[in-house]
Amino acid sequence: MEVNKGKGEPGLQNPAKQMDKPVHLHAVESMLPKAVKRRVHALKRLQVQCGNIEAKFYEEVHELERKYAALYRPFYDKRRDFITGTVEPTDAECEWNSDKDEEEELSEQIKKKIVIDPAKKEDATPMEDPKGIPDFWLTIFRNADMLTDMIQEHDEPILKHLKDIQVKFSEPGQPMSFTLEFHFEPNSYFNNAVLTKVYKMKSEPDSSEPFSFEGPEIVDCGGCVIDWHKGKDVTVKTIKKKQKHKGRGTVRTVTKQVSNPSFFNFFNPVKAPPDGGEMDEDSELAFDFEIGHFFRERIIPRAVLYFTGEAMEDDESFDEELEESDEEQDEEEDEDDDDDDDEEGDFDPRA
């Protein structure tokens, strides 16, 4: 868009002429004439009002998600029944047109990516007629890059009992949130049939920073208490430590429990900073929020594609695009910095 320089409002001077160094964009407003600044303030009020409408938009999107979750439910229930072997799909339900060559090529790629421990090789040998789809969710955890680092070897026998993962959305009139439900078949590790993780969301502009609003964001999360069977809690480990009495010099052995790396720590999350304090993007809580979003947006709706490995290719392509975009942005910022260092002359806030 062309800008007609020199034809602005009478009295609007070039503030750069009054300064020895370039004016940063955030300082432009302070250099404007009072009449123009007054109109800019009016525009900001309009911007806040638009933000409030945008918040209403996202509330309706959440309601649509809740509505369509109910429509997806029968298909997800049938998926669960096929996975667990409760129901055997009919021949018609098993019909699928696919390119055999592409399938074989994809299979070879997946084999190269998935390393099987020689000690477990016998367990990896396919059974003649297994029930349902064995280790369906465990395989997904192993395949998905975001999840594979979360699971430990001692988690795997437990995750073999995972039969479904569901997402539930908050009801109308309730604060915006979604709940992940992990459904387990009866097992020798804990009594819970369902483990839950609730993610609380905020979808309204912050009164102190209204222009930072970009849609709903997760602000807190809560887990659940796992009723472990005695000696089966994989989130803790028992260590023995020798202590020497300072006075008598006697030595005693003290037994204590300490935290143990495990996927099931996911259900005992770190609490969010009080009073909405700022959160480090690299913090454990920020990663937890990212995982919750990943389950909701990717794993649950596209489970079979993570099981087969097809979704992994999509994720890799997306990651590559992001990396390229970040590199291009960094290059542009470097160029802009160089230009700022080299440029001299007037700065016109009307341009």
N, C-alpha and C positions, 0 to 999 in steps of 0.2 A: 504494500500500500504506500502510495506516495505521500509525502508530508510537505505542505507548503510552508517552507521556512520563511520567517520574517513577516508572516501575516497573522501572527497570534494576537491575543488580546492586548490592547494598548496598556502600557505600563509594565508588561511582563518582560523583565530583563533577564539577561543571561547570567545566572549566578556564578558560573565558573570564572567569569572575569574578576570576581571579587575574591577568588581563592588562589592560593599558591600551588595546590595539588588537586588531582581529580576528585570529583564528588562521587561517593558511592551511592548506589541506588536508594538505599534506605534513608539517605540524608536529603533526597530530592524534595520530599514534602516540606521539610523545615525551611527550605529556601524559596518556597512558593509565596507569591503575594497573598495577602489575607483573603481576598475575595475568591481566588482560585482554590486555596486550601479549604475554604468553607464548602465549596462544591465537591472537592475530593472526599470530605467527611460525609457528605450526602451519599456519594457512591459507595462508601464503606458500609453505611447503614443498609443500603440496598443489598450489598454482598452478604451481610449477616442474615437478612431476610431470605435470600436465596438459599443460604446454608440451612435454615430452618425447614424450608420446603424440601431440600435434598434429604434431610433427616426423615421426614415423613415418607419420602419415596422409599428409603431403605427399610422403614417399618413395614411398608406394604410388600416389599420384596421378601422380607422375613415371613410374612403371613402367607405369601405364595409358596415359599419353600415348605412351610408347615403343611399347606394344602396338598402339594404335590408329593410330599413324603408319604402321605396316606395312600396316594395312587401307586407309588412305587412298592409299598409294603407287600402286597400279594406276590409280586415277582421276587422280592428279596426272601420272603418266606419259602417260596418254592425253591429258590437257590439253596437256602439252608437245608431243606429236606433232601435235595439231590446230593449235597456235600456230605451230610451225615449218613446217607443211605436209608433214611426213613422212607423215602419214596424213590422208586426206580423210574427214570424218564421213559416215555414211550418211544417207539421208533420214530414217530413223526417229530417228537420234541428233540430228537438227537440228529435230525437232518441238518447238515451244514455244508455249504459249498465253499471249498477252499482249494488253493493251489498246492498240490502235494510237494512240488519242488521247493516252494517258498517255505512250507512247513518244515521240511527236512533241513533247509539252510538255517532257519531260525533255531531249530533244535540243536544244531551243531554250535551255533553262537552261544546259546544258553549253557551248553555243556562246558564250553571254554570258560564261561564266567563263574559257574558254580563249582567250587572245589569241594570234593567229597573226601572226608577223612578216611584213609585206608582202613582204620579200625572200625569205621561204620559202613564199609562198602557192602557187607553182607546185608545190613539193614536197608540199604538203598536198592537192593535187587527187587524189581517189581513182583508183587504177588500175582498169582494166576487170576483170582477173582476177588479183589479186595472189596470191602463194604464202602459204598459212597466214594468220596475222593479223599484218601488218607492225607493227613498233614496239610490240608488245603491252606489254612491261615498261617501255619508255621512256615510254609514255603513262601508265602507272600512276605512275611517278616524277613526272611532270608534274602529275598529278591530285591525288595525296595531299599535303596541306598539310605534313605532317611531313617529306616527302622532297624537295619541289620546291626548297627553298632549298639543299639539299645538292648539287644538280647544276649544273654550269656549262655554258656553250655548248660548250666543248671536250670535255665528257664525253659529249654526246649521240651523236656518231657511233660511239662505243665501245659505249654502251648499246644501240644498235640491234642489236648482235651477241649480247645477252643472251637466252638461250633458255629458262632455267628458274632458279627459286630454290627450294631445298629446305631443310628443317630436319631435323637428325639429333640424336637424344637419346642421352645416355651410356648405356653398357651396365650391367646390374646388377652391383653390387660396385665400380663405378668412382665417383669423386667426381661429384656431380651437375653436369651441364653440358648445353648444347645448342650445336650448330654450324650456322651458316648457310652454305649452299653456293650460290655464284653460278656457273651453268654458261654458258659462252660457246662459240659456234661459232668455228671458225678465223678469225682476223682479222689485220690488218696492224699491230696495236698491241702485243700481247704474246703470249707462247707458252703461258701457262697455259690449260688447258681449264676449270679450276675455281678460283675464288678463295674462300677460307674465312675465317670469323670465328667464333671460339670464345668462348662466354660461360660463365664458371665461376660456379656458384651455391653458396649456403650455405643449408642447411635444418635448422638446429638452433639452439636458444637459446644466446645468448652467456652464458658463465658469469659474466661481470662485470655483465651487464644482462639477466638471463633474462626479465624481464617485457616487454621491448621486442620479443620475437619475434612476428611477424605472418605467418609463412610464408616460403617461399623468396625469396631476394633475390640479385641479380647482384652479385658482389663483385669480379670482374676479367674482362678479356677479352684476347684475343690475335688478331692478324691473320695475314697471310701475306706472303711476298715475291713481288712481281709481277715477272716476267721480261719487262721492257719491251724492245721492239725499239729499236734505236738512233734517238735523236731523237724518240721517240714518247711518252716519259714525261710525262703531263699534270700530275703532282703537283709538278713542279719547273719553274722557268723560268730562263733564262739572262739575266743582266743585266751590263751593262758599266759600270764605274765608273772615273773618272780619279783617279789618285793623283799627288800632287806630292812629289818628293823634298825633304826639309827642307834638306839641305846644298847639293846641286847645283842645285836648282830645276827639274830636269827633270820632265816629265810622262809618265806611262805609263798605258796602259789595262789595267785588270784585269777579267777575266771570271770571274764566279762564279755558282753555282746557288743559288737560294733557293726556299723552299717556295711552292707555287702552290695556290690554292683548287681543290679537286676532290672529287668524290664518292669517288674511289679512295683518298683519305686515310683513308677509313673502314677500310681494311685495314692501317693503321699507327696503331693507337690510342694514346692517352695511357695510361701505366701507372697502375694504382691506387695509392693511398697505401700505403706500407710498413706492415707490422704492423697492417693493418686500421684505419688512421687514418680520422678523419672526413672525409667528402667533401662539398663544397659542392653544394647541390642545383642551383645554376645553372652548375656547372662543365661543361667540355667532356666529361668522362668520364661525368657523370650523364646528359647528353643522349645520349651513345653508348649507354648502357644502355637508355635509353628507346626509341631507334631499334631496337635489337636485339629488344626485347620487341614492338615494333610490327610488325616483319617477321614474327616468329613467330606472334603472336596475330591479326593482322589481314590483312596483305598476302598471305601464303602461302595461308591457307585461303579467302580471299575475293577472290582476284586478279581474277576476271572482273568483279566488282562495282565494283572500283576502276578497271578499264579503262573500263567504261561510265559511271562517275560515280555510280552508285546508292549506293555505300558512302559517298561524300562527304556525302550528305544525312544518313545515319545518324550520321556523325562530327559533323556540324554540330549535329544535335539533341542528341547526347550532350554536346558542349561547352557548349551553351546550358543544359542541365540542370545541368552542373557549375558554371557561372557563377552560375546562380540559387541553387544550393545554397550556394556560397561566400558570396554576398551575404547570404543568410538567416543563415548562421553568423556572419558579421561583425556583422550587426545584433543577433543574440542576445548575442554577446560584448560589444558596446557597451552593451546593456541591462544585462547582468550587472555590467559595470564600474560603471555608474551606480548599480545597486542596492547594490554593495559600498561605494561612496562614501557613499551615503545611509543605509545601515543602521547602527543602533547597538543594543547590547544584548548578551544572553548568547549564547554559542555552545555547543551541546550535541553532543559527538561521537557520542552515541547516536542522534541524529535522522537 
